[in-house]
Amino acid sequence: MIPLSVPHIGGNEWQYVKDCLDTGWISSAGSYVARFEDAIAEYTGARYGVACMNGTSALHLCLRILGVKRDDYVILPNITFVASANAVSYTGASPILIDADPRTWQMDVDLLEEFLHDRTHQATDGTCILTSDGHAIRAIMPVHVLGNMVDMDRLVQVAERYGLTIVEDATEALGSRLRRTHAGTFGQFGCFSFNGNKIISTGGGGMIVTDDEALASRAKHLSTQAKVSVDDYIHDETGYNYRLVNVLAAIGVAQMEQFPEFLERKKAMDSFYRTSLAGVGDIKFQTVAPDVDANSWLFTFATDHMRPLLQFLNERGVQSRPFWMPMNQLPMYKNAVYVSQSDHSADIYKQCVSIPSSVGLTDKDMALVSETIRDFYKNISEST
C-alpha cells in the first residue's frame, strides 16, 4: 500500500523525545513547547505563537477570545474539513456557509461580498447583522483549502468594510504565501494543524499565531485552564485543557528543522503529478493564482469518474480518498445559512480525488501512482 499522507520522521525527533523522557518533562511544561512556538512564529512572520493540543482547539480558543457566543454567526466556506464548523458550534454560534470558487476550491469572495451587501446591515456600533433574524455576524473564517489560498487581499478589505474579525483557518497551509505574506498572518488570528497527515506532524497538535501580545497572552491563559497562580489552584474563568504537551512539541521542533526540505519535496511532487497527469482522461487540476506560492500539501484533482477511480486505486494499493463532504450536506449543518448560486461545493465533492502525497514518497512511488491512474483511464477508453 502506498499511503495517502503519513509523517516523515527523519531528523532529531528521537533525540528530542528521548530528552523529554530522560528529564521527565513530558507534559505541558517544558522548553520544547516554547521552542516550537517560536519556530512557527518566526517562520510565518507572526510575533507570537501559542501551542495547542490540535488545530480544532486553536480555532475554538480564537473564537472564544473574540467573544463569539450563542446565537451569533461566523462565516466560513462550505468546502472545508468539519473541524472548522465544529469550532463555531462549540461557542453556541452557527456557521454561515459560502460556496466555493469552482476553479480554486476556496471561499468565493465575490459571493461573500454580494451576500454581505444584500443580506446584512450594520448596527450603530458597527456590528454586522444578518437582516433576516437580527443576529450578529461576529467573525469570518477563511480556510486555505489544501494549502492553496483564499484571495486574502480582497477578503481583508471586505471584512474591514463590514466590521468582521478574521480568524484564518490555515491548518493545511504551513508554508503557503500570498506574495511575501504567510497564510495565517492576515487576520487577527491564524491557526495551524500538525495532525498526522499534515506537512509537518506532531501526531496531534495545533498553533495559534497573532501579532497582538494581549491576545496571545489570553490564548495561553485559557489553554491552561485559566490558572492565575503557579503554586495555587486559582482560576479566574472557565478555561480549557488545550495546551500542547512538551513531548509532542519536541517532535514539532525536529520537524521544523526539516521543513524547508519537506516543502521542496511537496512542490516537486505537485509538479510531477501535474506534468504526468496533464491531458489524462477528464482530469482537471486545482487553479492556483500566480501570486500564491502554495505548499502543495495534498495533491487532489477533479474527475467525473471519482468513485470508480477511487475503487480502482485502492484495490491496487494506491491509497486515495474523496474530498470532504460539504458542510451543508452534513446532518448537523443541513439547516445552516448556505450562500450559493450554482452549488459548486456539491460538484467539487462529487469529483475530487486525493492521491498519495507523503513527504517520504519516492520517485518510484509517484511514477507508480501516476501509471495506475493512467491505466484506469486507458481501461475506460478501451471499454467504450
Buried (B, 14 or more C-beta within 10 A) or exposed (E): EBBBBBBBBEBBBEEBBEBBEEEEBBEBEBBBBBBBBBBBBEBBBBBBBBBBBBBBBBBBBBBBBBEBEEEBBBBBBBBBBBBBBBBBBBBEBBBBBBBBBBBBBBBBBEBBBEBBEEBBEEEEEEBBBBEEEEBBBBBBBBBBBBBBBBBBBEBBEBBEEBBBBBBBBBBBBBBBBBEEBBBBBBBBBBBBBBBEBBBBBBEBBBBBBBBBEEBBEBBBBBBBBBEEEEEEEEBEEEBBEBBBBBBBBBBBBBBBBBBEEBBEBBBEBBEBBBEBBEEBBEBBBBEBBEEBBBBBBBBBBBBBBBEEBBEBBBEBEBBBBBBBEBBBBBEEBEEBBBBBEEBBBBBBBBBBBBBBBBBEBEEEBBEBBBEBBBEBBEEBEEEE
